[in-house]
Amino acid sequence: MDLGVVSVRYARALLKSALSMKLDTKVYADMQTLAASYIQVPQLRFTIDNPMLAKDQKQLLLETACGAVSCELTKQFIKLVLEEGRENALQLMANSFVTLYRQQKDITRGRLITATAVSPKAEAKMKQMVETKTQGTVEFETEVNPDLIGGFILEYDTYRMDASVKSRLNSILTQLKR
């Protein structure tokens, strides 16, 4: 069976259980941390997929070393995944859960990239603008990229507004080359 299908089924079952037990926000935080751990520590995937490592050691590694687990339901979920031999899809399950949770709770991810750090007031104003446009909750993050020279890039959903000096200079350069 396709790993994508398997991971979505497991994630959907976990979300259903988490919602019924009212632990959805805790499990959501755990799954975000777990997914981030796989990205931040590339060797984690190889270690968890290693058949020579005992399942209880894998469980302990996922619970403690990653700092990924704070909820009992998440611990039980990881144990089930390991018992079923589906650890190779755990990263996909975590990502699928995060996606399903965001759809369920109408959460949009937004990102503001600027050349210099912005004030909390400006960040809050941009976040509020995105919340108004999307009619939902926004998980907002800011990033500083000095290569932009000035201005900003705002991204959410499939929308991207590039008001950076760098993109304007590149546009002028393209027009001059014609």
C-alpha positions in Angstrom: 0.0 0.0 0.0 1.2 3.6 -0.7 2.9 5.3 2.2 0.9 8.5 1.6 -2.4 6.6 2.0 -1.2 4.8 5.1 0.1 8.0 6.7 -3.1 9.9 6.1 -5.2 7.0 7.5 -3.1 6.9 10.7 -3.1 10.7 11.0 -6.9 10.8 10.5 -7.4 8.2 13.2 -5.1 10.0 15.6 -6.9 13.3 14.9 -10.3 11.6 15.5 -9.0 10.2 18.8 -7.4 13.5 19.9 -10.6 15.4 19.2 -12.8 13.0 21.1 -10.4 13.1 24.1 -10.0 16.9 23.8 -6.2 16.5 23.5 -6.0 17.8 19.9 -4.0 20.9 20.7 -1.4 18.9 22.7 -1.1 16.2 20.0 -0.9 19.0 17.4 2.1 20.5 19.2 3.7 17.0 19.6 3.3 16.3 15.9 4.7 19.7 14.9 7.7 19.0 17.1 8.1 15.5 15.7 7.9 16.7 12.1 10.4 19.5 12.9 12.8 17.0 14.5 12.9 14.9 11.4 13.9 18.0 9.4 16.4 19.3 12.0 18.1 16.0 12.6 18.4 14.1 9.2 19.9 11.1 10.9 16.7 10.5 12.9 15.0 9.0 10.0 17.8 6.5 9.4 18.0 5.6 13.1 14.2 5.1 13.4 14.1 3.0 10.2 17.1 0.9 11.3 15.7 -2.7 11.9 18.6 -3.5 14.3 17.4 -1.0 16.8 14.8 -2.4 19.3 11.3 -0.9 19.2 11.5 0.2 22.8 14.7 2.1 22.1 13.0 3.8 19.1 10.1 4.7 21.4 12.5 6.2 24.0 14.4 8.1 21.3 11.3 9.6 19.9 9.9 10.5 23.3 13.0 12.0 24.9 15.8 12.8 22.6 13.6 14.7 20.2 11.5 16.3 23.0 8.6 15.5 20.7 6.2 13.9 23.1 4.3 15.5 26.0 0.9 13.9 25.6 0.0 10.3 26.6 -2.0 9.8 23.5 1.0 10.7 21.3 3.1 8.1 23.2 0.4 5.5 22.6 0.2 6.4 18.9 4.0 6.1 18.5 4.0 2.8 20.3 1.2 1.5 17.9 3.1 2.7 14.9 6.2 0.9 16.0 4.3 -2.3 16.9 2.7 -2.3 13.4 6.2 -1.8 11.8 5.1 1.5 10.2 8.0 3.6 11.6 9.2 4.3 8.0 6.0 6.4 7.6 6.1 8.2 10.9 7.4 11.5 9.5 4.6 11.4 6.9 2.1 10.7 9.6 3.2 13.7 11.6 3.1 16.0 8.6 -0.3 14.6 7.6 -1.7 15.1 11.1 -0.5 18.7 11.1 -2.2 19.3 7.7 -5.4 17.6 8.7 -5.5 19.6 12.0 -5.0 22.9 10.2 -7.9 22.0 7.8 -10.1 21.0 10.7 -9.4 24.2 12.7 -9.3 26.5 9.6 -5.7 27.5 10.3 -3.7 29.3 7.6 0.1 29.5 7.7 1.5 33.0 7.0 5.0 34.2 6.5 6.5 37.6 6.4 10.0 38.0 5.1 11.8 41.3 5.6 15.2 42.8 5.1 15.4 43.9 8.7 13.6 42.8 11.9 10.1 44.3 12.2 8.4 45.6 15.3 5.9 43.4 17.1 3.2 46.0 16.2 3.9 45.8 12.5 4.0 42.0 12.7 0.6 42.0 14.5 -0.9 44.3 11.9 0.2 42.0 9.0 -1.1 39.0 10.8 -4.4 40.7 11.4 -4.6 41.6 7.7 -4.0 38.0 6.7 -6.7 36.8 9.2 -9.2 39.3 7.7 -8.5 38.0 4.2 -8.6 34.3 5.1 -11.5 34.5 7.6 -9.7 32.1 9.9 -6.8 31.7 12.4 -3.3 32.4 11.2 -0.1 30.8 12.3 2.3 33.6 11.5 6.1 33.6 11.4 8.6 36.2 10.4 12.0 35.8 8.8 14.8 38.2 8.2 16.6 38.0 4.9 19.1 40.9 4.3 19.3 39.9 0.6 15.9 41.6 0.0 17.7 45.0 0.5 14.4 46.5 1.6 10.6 46.0 1.5 9.0 42.6 2.3 7.5 39.4 1.0 4.2 38.2 2.4 3.0 34.6 1.8 -0.1 32.8 2.9 -2.1 30.0 1.3 -1.2 30.2 -2.4 -0.9 34.0 -2.2 2.5 35.7 -2.5 3.0 39.5 -2.4 6.6 40.5 -3.3 7.2 44.1 -2.4 11.0 43.8 -2.0 13.6 46.1 -3.5 15.5 43.0 -4.8 12.6 41.9 -6.9 12.0 45.4 -8.3 15.7 45.7 -9.2 15.6 42.3 -10.9 12.5 43.5 -12.8 14.2 46.6 -14.0 17.3 44.6 -15.0 15.1 42.2 -17.0 13.5 45.2 -18.8 16.8 46.7 -19.6 18.1 43.5 -21.1 15.3 43.5 -23.7 
